[in-house]
Amino acid sequence: MNPFWWLLTLSILSFGEFSNGASRPVVNIGAIFTIGTINGQVSKIAMEAAVNDVNYDPSFLGGSKLNVTVHDSNFSGFLSIIGGSSKMPHL
């Protein structure tokens, strides 16, 4: 499986949440990339384009709006985990 799709799936499962009480529900997902690399830059652009496509057609997510938060891992696995943990809601 392509690492991009694996990371996207992991991000959706780890960071996805639905807000309550809004007129248009929001789906928040997060992604952790090394933005300083070509792969990281391309992944960020691809995710932003995908979000724009999904939000353009309200029937795609049943009227929900998709938001993506991108965190730069700065070439460090440890900082990636810390940065990702700070974005997750505390239960």
mmCIF file as gemmi writes it, N, C-alpha and C atoms, coordinates in Angstrom:
data_model
loop_
_atom_site.group_PDB
_atom_site.id
_atom_site.type_symbol
_atom_site.label_atom_id
_atom_site.label_alt_id
_atom_site.label_comp_id
_atom_site.label_asym_id
_atom_site.label_entity_id
_atom_site.label_seq_id
_atom_site.pdbx_PDB_ins_code
_atom_site.Cartn_x
_atom_site.Cartn_y
_atom_site.Cartn_z
_atom_site.occupancy
_atom_site.B_iso_or_equiv
_atom_site.pdbx_formal_charge
_atom_site.auth_seq_id
_atom_site.auth_asym_id
_atom_site.pdbx_PDB_model_num
ATOM 1 N N . MET Axp A 1 ? 0.847 -1.18 0 1 0 ? 1 A 1
ATOM 2 C CA . MET Axp A 1 ? 0 0 0 1 0 ? 1 A 1
ATOM 3 C C . MET Axp A 1 ? 0.892 1.243 0 1 0 ? 1 A 1
ATOM 4 N N . ASN Axp A 2 ? 0.533 2.203 -0.791 1 0 ? 2 A 1
ATOM 5 C CA . ASN Axp A 2 ? 1.263 3.464 -0.883 1 0 ? 2 A 1
ATOM 6 C C . ASN Axp A 2 ? 1.293 4.143 0.482 1 0 ? 2 A 1
ATOM 7 N N . PRO Axp A 3 ? 2.457 4.621 0.947 1 0 ? 3 A 1
ATOM 8 C CA . PRO Axp A 3 ? 2.551 5.264 2.265 1 0 ? 3 A 1
ATOM 9 C C . PRO Axp A 3 ? 1.62 6.462 2.413 1 0 ? 3 A 1
ATOM 10 N N . PHE Axp A 4 ? 1.364 7.188 1.328 1 0 ? 4 A 1
ATOM 11 C CA . PHE Axp A 4 ? 0.456 8.336 1.41 1 0 ? 4 A 1
ATOM 12 C C . PHE Axp A 4 ? -0.941 7.886 1.822 1 0 ? 4 A 1
ATOM 13 N N . TRP Axp A 5 ? -1.456 6.832 1.194 1 0 ? 5 A 1
ATOM 14 C CA . TRP Axp A 5 ? -2.807 6.364 1.518 1 0 ? 5 A 1
ATOM 15 C C . TRP Axp A 5 ? -2.845 5.763 2.917 1 0 ? 5 A 1
ATOM 16 N N . TRP Axp A 6 ? -1.762 5.098 3.309 1 0 ? 6 A 1
ATOM 17 C CA . TRP Axp A 6 ? -1.701 4.546 4.659 1 0 ? 6 A 1
ATOM 18 C C . TRP Axp A 6 ? -1.77 5.671 5.68 1 0 ? 6 A 1
ATOM 19 N N . LEU Axp A 7 ? -0.988 6.734 5.451 1 0 ? 7 A 1
ATOM 20 C CA . LEU Axp A 7 ? -0.979 7.868 6.373 1 0 ? 7 A 1
ATOM 21 C C . LEU Axp A 7 ? -2.319 8.587 6.377 1 0 ? 7 A 1
ATOM 22 N N . LEU Axp A 8 ? -2.927 8.735 5.206 1 0 ? 8 A 1
ATOM 23 C CA . LEU Axp A 8 ? -4.23 9.389 5.133 1 0 ? 8 A 1
ATOM 24 C C . LEU Axp A 8 ? -5.271 8.591 5.904 1 0 ? 8 A 1
ATOM 25 N N . THR Axp A 9 ? -5.28 7.273 5.729 1 0 ? 9 A 1
ATOM 26 C CA . THR Axp A 9 ? -6.219 6.425 6.464 1 0 ? 9 A 1
ATOM 27 C C . THR Axp A 9 ? -5.97 6.511 7.957 1 0 ? 9 A 1
ATOM 28 N N . LEU Axp A 10 ? -4.71 6.443 8.36 1 0 ? 10 A 1
ATOM 29 C CA . LEU Axp A 10 ? -4.374 6.549 9.776 1 0 ? 10 A 1
ATOM 30 C C . LEU Axp A 10 ? -4.806 7.898 10.336 1 0 ? 10 A 1
ATOM 31 N N . SER Axp A 11 ? -4.599 8.958 9.555 1 0 ? 11 A 1
ATOM 32 C CA . SER Axp A 11 ? -4.983 10.297 10.004 1 0 ? 11 A 1
ATOM 33 C C . SER Axp A 11 ? -6.481 10.403 10.207 1 0 ? 11 A 1
ATOM 34 N N . ILE Axp A 12 ? -7.237 9.86 9.281 1 0 ? 12 A 1
ATOM 35 C CA . ILE Axp A 12 ? -8.693 9.925 9.404 1 0 ? 12 A 1
ATOM 36 C C . ILE Axp A 12 ? -9.148 9.156 10.628 1 0 ? 12 A 1
ATOM 37 N N . LEU Axp A 13 ? -8.588 7.98 10.846 1 0 ? 13 A 1
ATOM 38 C CA . LEU Axp A 13 ? -8.989 7.183 12.002 1 0 ? 13 A 1
ATOM 39 C C . LEU Axp A 13 ? -8.534 7.803 13.314 1 0 ? 13 A 1
ATOM 40 N N . SER Axp A 14 ? -7.375 8.447 13.312 1 0 ? 14 A 1
ATOM 41 C CA . SER Axp A 14 ? -6.822 8.995 14.546 1 0 ? 14 A 1
ATOM 42 C C . SER Axp A 14 ? -7.371 10.357 14.903 1 0 ? 14 A 1
ATOM 43 N N . PHE Axp A 15 ? -7.578 11.201 13.912 1 0 ? 15 A 1
ATOM 44 C CA . PHE Axp A 15 ? -7.915 12.584 14.189 1 0 ? 15 A 1
ATOM 45 C C . PHE Axp A 15 ? -9.335 12.966 13.802 1 0 ? 15 A 1
ATOM 46 N N . GLY Axp A 16 ? -10.067 12.097 13.135 1 0 ? 16 A 1
ATOM 47 C CA . GLY Axp A 16 ? -11.408 12.454 12.682 1 0 ? 16 A 1
ATOM 48 C C . GLY Axp A 16 ? -12.356 12.661 13.846 1 0 ? 16 A 1
ATOM 49 N N . GLU Axp A 17 ? -13.134 13.717 13.739 1 0 ? 17 A 1
ATOM 50 C CA . GLU Axp A 17 ? -14.14 13.978 14.751 1 0 ? 17 A 1
ATOM 51 C C . GLU Axp A 17 ? -15.253 14.778 14.108 1 0 ? 17 A 1
ATOM 52 N N . PHE Axp A 18 ? -16.45 14.629 14.631 1 0 ? 18 A 1
ATOM 53 C CA . PHE Axp A 18 ? -17.594 15.364 14.134 1 0 ? 18 A 1
ATOM 54 C C . PHE Axp A 18 ? -18.011 16.363 15.188 1 0 ? 18 A 1
ATOM 55 N N . SER Axp A 19 ? -18.268 17.587 14.77 1 0 ? 19 A 1
ATOM 56 C CA . SER Axp A 19 ? -18.741 18.584 15.725 1 0 ? 19 A 1
ATOM 57 C C . SER Axp A 19 ? -20.253 18.505 15.821 1 0 ? 19 A 1
ATOM 58 N N . ASN Axp A 20 ? -20.787 18.865 16.962 1 0 ? 20 A 1
ATOM 59 C CA . ASN Axp A 20 ? -22.22 18.826 17.192 1 0 ? 20 A 1
ATOM 60 C C . ASN Axp A 20 ? -22.765 20.237 17.286 1 0 ? 20 A 1
ATOM 61 N N . GLY Axp A 21 ? -23.999 20.413 16.883 1 0 ? 21 A 1
ATOM 62 C CA . GLY Axp A 21 ? -24.673 21.68 17.053 1 0 ? 21 A 1
ATOM 63 C C . GLY Axp A 21 ? -24.456 22.672 15.932 1 0 ? 21 A 1
ATOM 64 N N . ALA Axp A 22 ? -23.623 22.391 14.977 1 0 ? 22 A 1
ATOM 65 C CA . ALA Axp A 22 ? -23.393 23.318 13.874 1 0 ? 22 A 1
ATOM 66 C C . ALA Axp A 22 ? -24.415 23.058 12.774 1 0 ? 22 A 1
ATOM 67 N N . SER Axp A 23 ? -24.726 24.094 12 1 0 ? 23 A 1
ATOM 68 C CA . SER Axp A 23 ? -25.674 23.917 10.911 1 0 ? 23 A 1
ATOM 69 C C . SER Axp A 23 ? -25.093 23.002 9.826 1 0 ? 23 A 1
ATOM 70 N N . ARG Axp A 24 ? -23.801 23.051 9.647 1 0 ? 24 A 1
ATOM 71 C CA . ARG Axp A 24 ? -23.114 22.156 8.714 1 0 ? 24 A 1
ATOM 72 C C . ARG Axp A 24 ? -22.024 21.435 9.492 1 0 ? 24 A 1
ATOM 73 N N . PRO Axp A 25 ? -22.231 20.149 9.79 1 0 ? 25 A 1
ATOM 74 C CA . PRO Axp A 25 ? -21.231 19.417 10.586 1 0 ? 25 A 1
ATOM 75 C C . PRO Axp A 25 ? -19.847 19.476 9.944 1 0 ? 25 A 1
ATOM 76 N N . VAL Axp A 26 ? -18.843 19.403 10.787 1 0 ? 26 A 1
ATOM 77 C CA . VAL Axp A 26 ? -17.457 19.505 10.341 1 0 ? 26 A 1
ATOM 78 C C . VAL Axp A 26 ? -16.737 18.196 10.64 1 0 ? 26 A 1
ATOM 79 N N . VAL Axp A 27 ? -15.975 17.72 9.672 1 0 ? 27 A 1
ATOM 80 C CA . VAL Axp A 27 ? -15.114 16.554 9.855 1 0 ? 27 A 1
ATOM 81 C C . VAL Axp A 27 ? -13.681 17.074 9.864 1 0 ? 27 A 1
ATOM 82 N N . ASN Axp A 28 ? -12.995 16.911 10.99 1 0 ? 28 A 1
ATOM 83 C CA . ASN Axp A 28 ? -11.61 17.36 11.133 1 0 ? 28 A 1
ATOM 84 C C . ASN Axp A 28 ? -10.678 16.162 11.053 1 0 ? 28 A 1
ATOM 85 N N . ILE Axp A 29 ? -9.682 16.255 10.175 1 0 ? 29 A 1
ATOM 86 C CA . ILE Axp A 29 ? -8.654 15.217 10.106 1 0 ? 29 A 1
ATOM 87 C C . ILE Axp A 29 ? -7.295 15.897 10.192 1 0 ? 29 A 1
ATOM 88 N N . GLY Axp A 30 ? -6.308 15.142 10.59 1 0 ? 30 A 1
ATOM 89 C CA . GLY Axp A 30 ? -4.958 15.676 10.705 1 0 ? 30 A 1
ATOM 90 C C . GLY Axp A 30 ? -3.983 14.829 9.921 1 0 ? 30 A 1
ATOM 91 N N . ALA Axp A 31 ? -2.897 15.445 9.528 1 0 ? 31 A 1
ATOM 92 C CA . ALA Axp A 31 ? -1.847 14.742 8.799 1 0 ? 31 A 1
ATOM 93 C C . ALA Axp A 31 ? -0.497 15.246 9.288 1 0 ? 31 A 1
ATOM 94 N N . ILE Axp A 32 ? 0.459 14.34 9.368 1 0 ? 32 A 1
ATOM 95 C CA . ILE Axp A 32 ? 1.816 14.692 9.777 1 0 ? 32 A 1
ATOM 96 C C . ILE Axp A 32 ? 2.75 14.348 8.622 1 0 ? 32 A 1
ATOM 97 N N . PHE Axp A 33 ? 3.399 15.379 8.082 1 0 ? 33 A 1
ATOM 98 C CA . PHE Axp A 33 ? 4.317 15.215 6.965 1 0 ? 33 A 1
ATOM 99 C C . PHE Axp A 33 ? 5.617 15.932 7.276 1 0 ? 33 A 1
ATOM 100 N N . THR Axp A 34 ? 6.672 15.535 6.591 1 0 ? 34 A 1
ATOM 101 C CA . THR Axp A 34 ? 7.903 16.31 6.597 1 0 ? 34 A 1
ATOM 102 C C . THR Axp A 34 ? 7.786 17.268 5.423 1 0 ? 34 A 1
ATOM 103 N N . ILE Axp A 35 ? 7.362 18.484 5.706 1 0 ? 35 A 1
ATOM 104 C CA . ILE Axp A 35 ? 7.061 19.461 4.664 1 0 ? 35 A 1
ATOM 105 C C . ILE Axp A 35 ? 8.325 19.873 3.903 1 0 ? 35 A 1
ATOM 106 N N . GLY Axp A 36 ? 9.496 19.696 4.496 1 0 ? 36 A 1
ATOM 107 C CA . GLY Axp A 36 ? 10.745 20.08 3.851 1 0 ? 36 A 1
ATOM 108 C C . GLY Axp A 36 ? 11.193 19.154 2.733 1 0 ? 36 A 1
ATOM 109 N N . THR Axp A 37 ? 10.433 18.098 2.452 1 0 ? 37 A 1
ATOM 110 C CA . THR Axp A 37 ? 10.783 17.177 1.374 1 0 ? 37 A 1
ATOM 111 C C . THR Axp A 37 ? 9.807 17.344 0.217 1 0 ? 37 A 1
ATOM 112 N N . ILE Axp A 38 ? 10.202 16.846 -0.939 1 0 ? 38 A 1
ATOM 113 C CA . ILE Axp A 38 ? 9.321 16.899 -2.106 1 0 ? 38 A 1
ATOM 114 C C . ILE Axp A 38 ? 8.048 16.107 -1.825 1 0 ? 38 A 1
ATOM 115 N N . ASN Axp A 39 ? 8.191 14.91 -1.241 1 0 ? 39 A 1
ATOM 116 C CA . ASN Axp A 39 ? 7.011 14.095 -0.939 1 0 ? 39 A 1
ATOM 117 C C . ASN Axp A 39 ? 6.072 14.807 0.023 1 0 ? 39 A 1
ATOM 118 N N . GLY Axp A 40 ? 6.624 15.461 1.021 1 0 ? 40 A 1
ATOM 119 C CA . GLY Axp A 40 ? 5.796 16.187 1.974 1 0 ? 40 A 1
ATOM 120 C C . GLY Axp A 40 ? 5.07 17.352 1.334 1 0 ? 40 A 1
ATOM 121 N N . GLN Axp A 41 ? 5.769 18.088 0.471 1 0 ? 41 A 1
ATOM 122 C CA . GLN Axp A 41 ? 5.148 19.225 -0.208 1 0 ? 41 A 1
ATOM 123 C C . GLN Axp A 41 ? 4.04 18.765 -1.146 1 0 ? 41 A 1
ATOM 124 N N . VAL Axp A 42 ? 4.302 17.7 -1.901 1 0 ? 42 A 1
ATOM 125 C CA . VAL Axp A 42 ? 3.299 17.172 -2.823 1 0 ? 42 A 1
ATOM 126 C C . VAL Axp A 42 ? 2.105 16.621 -2.047 1 0 ? 42 A 1
ATOM 127 N N . SER Axp A 43 ? 2.362 15.936 -0.946 1 0 ? 43 A 1
ATOM 128 C CA . SER Axp A 43 ? 1.274 15.393 -0.134 1 0 ? 43 A 1
ATOM 129 C C . SER Axp A 43 ? 0.395 16.499 0.422 1 0 ? 43 A 1
ATOM 130 N N . LYS Axp A 44 ? 1.007 17.576 0.89 1 0 ? 44 A 1
ATOM 131 C CA . LYS Axp A 44 ? 0.237 18.698 1.427 1 0 ? 44 A 1
ATOM 132 C C . LYS Axp A 44 ? -0.637 19.321 0.34 1 0 ? 44 A 1
ATOM 133 N N . ILE Axp A 45 ? -0.068 19.542 -0.834 1 0 ? 45 A 1
ATOM 134 C CA . ILE Axp A 45 ? -0.833 20.112 -1.945 1 0 ? 45 A 1
ATOM 135 C C . ILE Axp A 45 ? -1.968 19.176 -2.353 1 0 ? 45 A 1
ATOM 136 N N . ALA Axp A 46 ? -1.683 17.873 -2.413 1 0 ? 46 A 1
ATOM 137 C CA . ALA Axp A 46 ? -2.709 16.901 -2.795 1 0 ? 46 A 1
ATOM 138 C C . ALA Axp A 46 ? -3.842 16.863 -1.781 1 0 ? 46 A 1
ATOM 139 N N . MET Axp A 47 ? -3.503 16.927 -0.501 1 0 ? 47 A 1
ATOM 140 C CA . MET Axp A 47 ? -4.557 16.916 0.521 1 0 ? 47 A 1
ATOM 141 C C . MET Axp A 47 ? -5.395 18.186 0.459 1 0 ? 47 A 1
ATOM 142 N N . GLU Axp A 48 ? -4.765 19.334 0.235 1 0 ? 48 A 1
ATOM 143 C CA . GLU Axp A 48 ? -5.522 20.582 0.117 1 0 ? 48 A 1
ATOM 144 C C . GLU Axp A 48 ? -6.452 20.539 -1.096 1 0 ? 48 A 1
ATOM 145 N N . ALA Axp A 49 ? -5.975 19.98 -2.212 1 0 ? 49 A 1
ATOM 146 C CA . ALA Axp A 49 ? -6.818 19.852 -3.403 1 0 ? 49 A 1
ATOM 147 C C . ALA Axp A 49 ? -7.981 18.899 -3.143 1 0 ? 49 A 1
ATOM 148 N N . ALA Axp A 50 ? -7.71 17.805 -2.435 1 0 ? 50 A 1
ATOM 149 C CA . ALA Axp A 50 ? -8.772 16.853 -2.11 1 0 ? 50 A 1
ATOM 150 C C . ALA Axp A 50 ? -9.826 17.492 -1.21 1 0 ? 50 A 1
ATOM 151 N N . VAL Axp A 51 ? -9.391 18.275 -0.236 1 0 ? 51 A 1
ATOM 152 C CA . VAL Axp A 51 ? -10.331 18.966 0.652 1 0 ? 51 A 1
ATOM 153 C C . VAL Axp A 51 ? -11.195 19.93 -0.154 1 0 ? 51 A 1
ATOM 154 N N . ASN Axp A 52 ? -10.586 20.672 -1.061 1 0 ? 52 A 1
ATOM 155 C CA . ASN Axp A 52 ? -11.354 21.597 -1.898 1 0 ? 52 A 1
ATOM 156 C C . ASN Axp A 52 ? -12.378 20.855 -2.748 1 0 ? 52 A 1
ATOM 157 N N . ASP Axp A 53 ? -11.99 19.714 -3.314 1 0 ? 53 A 1
ATOM 158 C CA . ASP Axp A 53 ? -12.924 18.921 -4.118 1 0 ? 53 A 1
ATOM 159 C C . ASP Axp A 53 ? -14.077 18.394 -3.278 1 0 ? 53 A 1
ATOM 160 N N . VAL Axp A 54 ? -13.767 17.882 -2.099 1 0 ? 54 A 1
ATOM 161 C CA . VAL Axp A 54 ? -14.811 17.329 -1.225 1 0 ? 54 A 1
ATOM 162 C C . VAL Axp A 54 ? -15.761 18.428 -0.767 1 0 ? 54 A 1
ATOM 163 N N . ASN Axp A 55 ? -15.223 19.575 -0.383 1 0 ? 55 A 1
ATOM 164 C CA . ASN Axp A 55 ? -16.07 20.664 0.103 1 0 ? 55 A 1
ATOM 165 C C . ASN Axp A 55 ? -16.862 21.336 -1.018 1 0 ? 55 A 1
ATOM 166 N N . TYR Axp A 56 ? -16.418 21.213 -2.257 1 0 ? 56 A 1
ATOM 167 C CA . TYR Axp A 56 ? -17.121 21.81 -3.386 1 0 ? 56 A 1
ATOM 168 C C . TYR Axp A 56 ? -18.465 21.126 -3.623 1 0 ? 56 A 1
ATOM 169 N N . ASP Axp A 57 ? -18.513 19.808 -3.411 1 0 ? 57 A 1
ATOM 170 C CA . ASP Axp A 57 ? -19.742 19.037 -3.629 1 0 ? 57 A 1
ATOM 171 C C . ASP Axp A 57 ? -20.335 18.651 -2.281 1 0 ? 57 A 1
ATOM 172 N N . PRO Axp A 58 ? -21.359 19.388 -1.807 1 0 ? 58 A 1
ATOM 173 C CA . PRO Axp A 58 ? -21.909 19.118 -0.472 1 0 ? 58 A 1
ATOM 174 C C . PRO Axp A 58 ? -22.542 17.736 -0.327 1 0 ? 58 A 1
ATOM 175 N N . SER Axp A 59 ? -22.871 17.077 -1.435 1 0 ? 59 A 1
ATOM 176 C CA . SER Axp A 59 ? -23.482 15.751 -1.327 1 0 ? 59 A 1
ATOM 177 C C . SER Axp A 59 ? -22.45 14.667 -1.02 1 0 ? 59 A 1
ATOM 178 N N . PHE Axp A 60 ? -21.161 14.983 -1.173 1 0 ? 60 A 1
ATOM 179 C CA . PHE Axp A 60 ? -20.121 13.972 -0.993 1 0 ? 60 A 1
ATOM 180 C C . PHE Axp A 60 ? -20.046 13.467 0.443 1 0 ? 60 A 1
ATOM 181 N N . LEU Axp A 61 ? -20.09 14.343 1.421 1 0 ? 61 A 1
ATOM 182 C CA . LEU Axp A 61 ? -20.055 13.95 2.834 1 0 ? 61 A 1
ATOM 183 C C . LEU Axp A 61 ? -21.397 14.202 3.515 1 0 ? 61 A 1
ATOM 184 N N . GLY Axp A 62 ? -22.441 14.22 2.744 1 0 ? 62 A 1
ATOM 185 C CA . GLY Axp A 62 ? -23.761 14.438 3.336 1 0 ? 62 A 1
ATOM 186 C C . GLY Axp A 62 ? -23.921 15.841 3.903 1 0 ? 62 A 1
ATOM 187 N N . GLY Axp A 63 ? -23.272 16.816 3.297 1 0 ? 63 A 1
ATOM 188 C CA . GLY Axp A 63 ? -23.389 18.191 3.759 1 0 ? 63 A 1
ATOM 189 C C . GLY Axp A 63 ? -22.347 18.601 4.778 1 0 ? 63 A 1
ATOM 190 N N . SER Axp A 64 ? -21.496 17.682 5.192 1 0 ? 64 A 1
ATOM 191 C CA . SER Axp A 64 ? -20.445 18.019 6.16 1 0 ? 64 A 1
ATOM 192 C C . SER Axp A 64 ? -19.304 18.742 5.467 1 0 ? 64 A 1
ATOM 193 N N . LYS Axp A 65 ? -18.602 19.554 6.222 1 0 ? 65 A 1
ATOM 194 C CA . LYS Axp A 65 ? -17.426 20.261 5.716 1 0 ? 65 A 1
ATOM 195 C C . LYS Axp A 65 ? -16.175 19.541 6.205 1 0 ? 65 A 1
ATOM 196 N N . LEU Axp A 66 ? -15.199 19.385 5.335 1 0 ? 66 A 1
ATOM 197 C CA . LEU Axp A 66 ? -13.95 18.708 5.668 1 0 ? 66 A 1
ATOM 198 C C . LEU Axp A 66 ? -12.866 19.737 5.951 1 0 ? 66 A 1
ATOM 199 N N . ASN Axp A 67 ? -12.198 19.598 7.086 1 0 ? 67 A 1
ATOM 200 C CA . ASN Axp A 67 ? -11.051 20.428 7.457 1 0 ? 67 A 1
ATOM 201 C C . ASN Axp A 67 ? -9.84 19.527 7.643 1 0 ? 67 A 1
ATOM 202 N N . VAL Axp A 68 ? -8.683 19.991 7.193 1 0 ? 68 A 1
ATOM 203 C CA . VAL Axp A 68 ? -7.438 19.242 7.382 1 0 ? 68 A 1
ATOM 204 C C . VAL Axp A 68 ? -6.438 20.13 8.099 1 0 ? 68 A 1
ATOM 205 N N . THR Axp A 69 ? -5.821 19.579 9.135 1 0 ? 69 A 1
ATOM 206 C CA . THR Axp A 69 ? -4.737 20.25 9.835 1 0 ? 69 A 1
ATOM 207 C C . THR Axp A 69 ? -3.455 19.493 9.519 1 0 ? 69 A 1
ATOM 208 N N . VAL Axp A 70 ? -2.47 20.201 8.988 1 0 ? 70 A 1
ATOM 209 C CA . VAL Axp A 70 ? -1.198 19.577 8.618 1 0 ? 70 A 1
ATOM 210 C C . VAL Axp A 70 ? -0.134 20.01 9.618 1 0 ? 70 A 1
ATOM 211 N N . HIS Axp A 71 ? 0.594 19.037 10.149 1 0 ? 71 A 1
ATOM 212 C CA . HIS Axp A 71 ? 1.685 19.298 11.088 1 0 ? 71 A 1
ATOM 213 C C . HIS Axp A 71 ? 2.993 18.869 10.432 1 0 ? 71 A 1
ATOM 214 N N . ASP Axp A 72 ? 4.008 19.715 10.507 1 0 ? 72 A 1
ATOM 215 C CA . ASP Axp A 72 ? 5.326 19.406 9.948 1 0 ? 72 A 1
ATOM 216 C C . ASP Axp A 72 ? 6.125 18.593 10.961 1 0 ? 72 A 1
ATOM 217 N N . SER Axp A 73 ? 6.573 17.411 10.552 1 0 ? 73 A 1
ATOM 218 C CA . SER Axp A 73 ? 7.322 16.547 11.464 1 0 ? 73 A 1
ATOM 219 C C . SER Axp A 73 ? 8.773 16.983 11.63 1 0 ? 73 A 1
ATOM 220 N N . ASN Axp A 74 ? 9.267 17.869 10.777 1 0 ? 74 A 1
ATOM 221 C CA . ASN Axp A 74 ? 10.645 18.363 10.853 1 0 ? 74 A 1
ATOM 222 C C . ASN Axp A 74 ? 11.672 17.231 10.897 1 0 ? 74 A 1
ATOM 223 N N . PHE Axp A 75 ? 11.442 16.174 10.147 1 0 ? 75 A 1
ATOM 224 C CA . PHE Axp A 75 ? 12.36 15.035 10.043 1 0 ? 75 A 1
ATOM 225 C C . PHE Axp A 75 ? 12.551 14.291 11.368 1 0 ? 75 A 1
ATOM 226 N N . SER Axp A 76 ? 11.649 14.468 12.322 1 0 ? 76 A 1
ATOM 227 C CA . SER Axp A 76 ? 11.805 13.842 13.631 1 0 ? 76 A 1
ATOM 228 C C . SER Axp A 76 ? 10.567 13.03 13.987 1 0 ? 76 A 1
ATOM 229 N N . GLY Axp A 77 ? 10.75 11.73 14.181 1 0 ? 77 A 1
ATOM 230 C CA . GLY Axp A 77 ? 9.637 10.884 14.592 1 0 ? 77 A 1
ATOM 231 C C . GLY Axp A 77 ? 9.087 11.273 15.945 1 0 ? 77 A 1
ATOM 232 N N . PHE Axp A 78 ? 9.968 11.622 16.882 1 0 ? 78 A 1
ATOM 233 C CA . PHE Axp A 78 ? 9.53 12.005 18.225 1 0 ? 78 A 1
ATOM 234 C C . PHE Axp A 78 ? 8.701 13.28 18.186 1 0 ? 78 A 1
ATOM 235 N N . LEU Axp A 79 ? 9.188 14.304 17.475 1 0 ? 79 A 1
ATOM 236 C CA . LEU Axp A 79 ? 8.436 15.555 17.377 1 0 ? 79 A 1
ATOM 237 C C . LEU Axp A 79 ? 7.116 15.354 16.643 1 0 ? 79 A 1
ATOM 238 N N . SER Axp A 80 ? 7.074 14.399 15.718 1 0 ? 80 A 1
ATOM 239 C CA . SER Axp A 80 ? 5.827 14.079 15.028 1 0 ? 80 A 1
ATOM 240 C C . SER Axp A 80 ? 4.791 13.558 16.001 1 0 ? 80 A 1
ATOM 241 N N . ILE Axp A 81 ? 5.22 12.66 16.871 1 0 ? 81 A 1
ATOM 242 C CA . ILE Axp A 81 ? 4.295 12.086 17.85 1 0 ? 81 A 1
ATOM 243 C C . ILE Axp A 81 ? 3.808 13.156 18.814 1 0 ? 81 A 1
ATOM 244 N N . ILE Axp A 82 ? 4.71 13.99 19.297 1 0 ? 82 A 1
ATOM 245 C CA . ILE Axp A 82 ? 4.33 15.06 20.221 1 0 ? 82 A 1
ATOM 246 C C . ILE Axp A 82 ? 3.395 16.049 19.532 1 0 ? 82 A 1
ATOM 247 N N . GLY Axp A 83 ? 3.728 16.45 18.313 1 0 ? 83 A 1
ATOM 248 C CA . GLY Axp A 83 ? 2.885 17.39 17.569 1 0 ? 83 A 1
ATOM 249 C C . GLY Axp A 83 ? 1.519 16.814 17.269 1 0 ? 83 A 1
ATOM 250 N N . GLY Axp A 84 ? 1.476 15.554 16.878 1 0 ? 84 A 1
ATOM 251 C CA . GLY Axp A 84 ? 0.196 14.905 16.607 1 0 ? 84 A 1
ATOM 252 C C . GLY Axp A 84 ? -0.639 14.746 17.854 1 0 ? 84 A 1
ATOM 253 N N . SER Axp A 85 ? 0.001 14.413 18.963 1 0 ? 85 A 1
ATOM 254 C CA . SER Axp A 85 ? -0.728 14.252 20.227 1 0 ? 85 A 1
ATOM 255 C C . SER Axp A 85 ? -1.348 15.56 20.686 1 0 ? 85 A 1
ATOM 256 N N . SER Axp A 86 ? -0.678 16.671 20.406 1 0 ? 86 A 1
ATOM 257 C CA . SER Axp A 86 ? -1.224 17.963 20.833 1 0 ? 86 A 1
ATOM 258 C C . SER Axp A 86 ? -2.444 18.364 20.014 1 0 ? 86 A 1
ATOM 259 N N . LYS Axp A 87 ? -2.61 17.786 18.826 1 0 ? 87 A 1
ATOM 260 C CA . LYS Axp A 87 ? -3.76 18.104 17.975 1 0 ? 87 A 1
ATOM 261 C C . LYS Axp A 87 ? -4.972 17.239 18.287 1 0 ? 87 A 1
ATOM 262 N N . MET Axp A 88 ? -4.755 16.125 18.98 1 0 ? 88 A 1
ATOM 263 C CA . MET Axp A 88 ? -5.861 15.211 19.268 1 0 ? 88 A 1
ATOM 264 C C . MET Axp A 88 ? -6.689 15.735 20.434 1 0 ? 88 A 1
ATOM 265 N N . PRO Axp A 89 ? -8.004 15.55 20.347 1 0 ? 89 A 1
ATOM 266 C CA . PRO Axp A 89 ? -8.839 15.968 21.479 1 0 ? 89 A 1
ATOM 267 C C . PRO Axp A 89 ? -8.587 15.057 22.678 1 0 ? 89 A 1
ATOM 268 N N . HIS Axp A 90 ? -8.567 15.649 23.831 1 0 ? 90 A 1
ATOM 269 C CA . HIS Axp A 90 ? -8.355 14.871 25.05 1 0 ? 90 A 1
ATOM 270 C C . HIS Axp A 90 ? -9.695 14.346 25.536 1 0 ? 90 A 1
ATOM 271 N N . LEU Axp A 91 ? -9.784 13.049 25.693 1 0 ? 91 A 1
ATOM 272 C CA . LEU Axp A 91 ? -11.036 12.421 26.121 1 0 ? 91 A 1
ATOM 273 C C . LEU Axp A 91 ? -11.028 12.138 27.591 1 0 ? 91 A 1
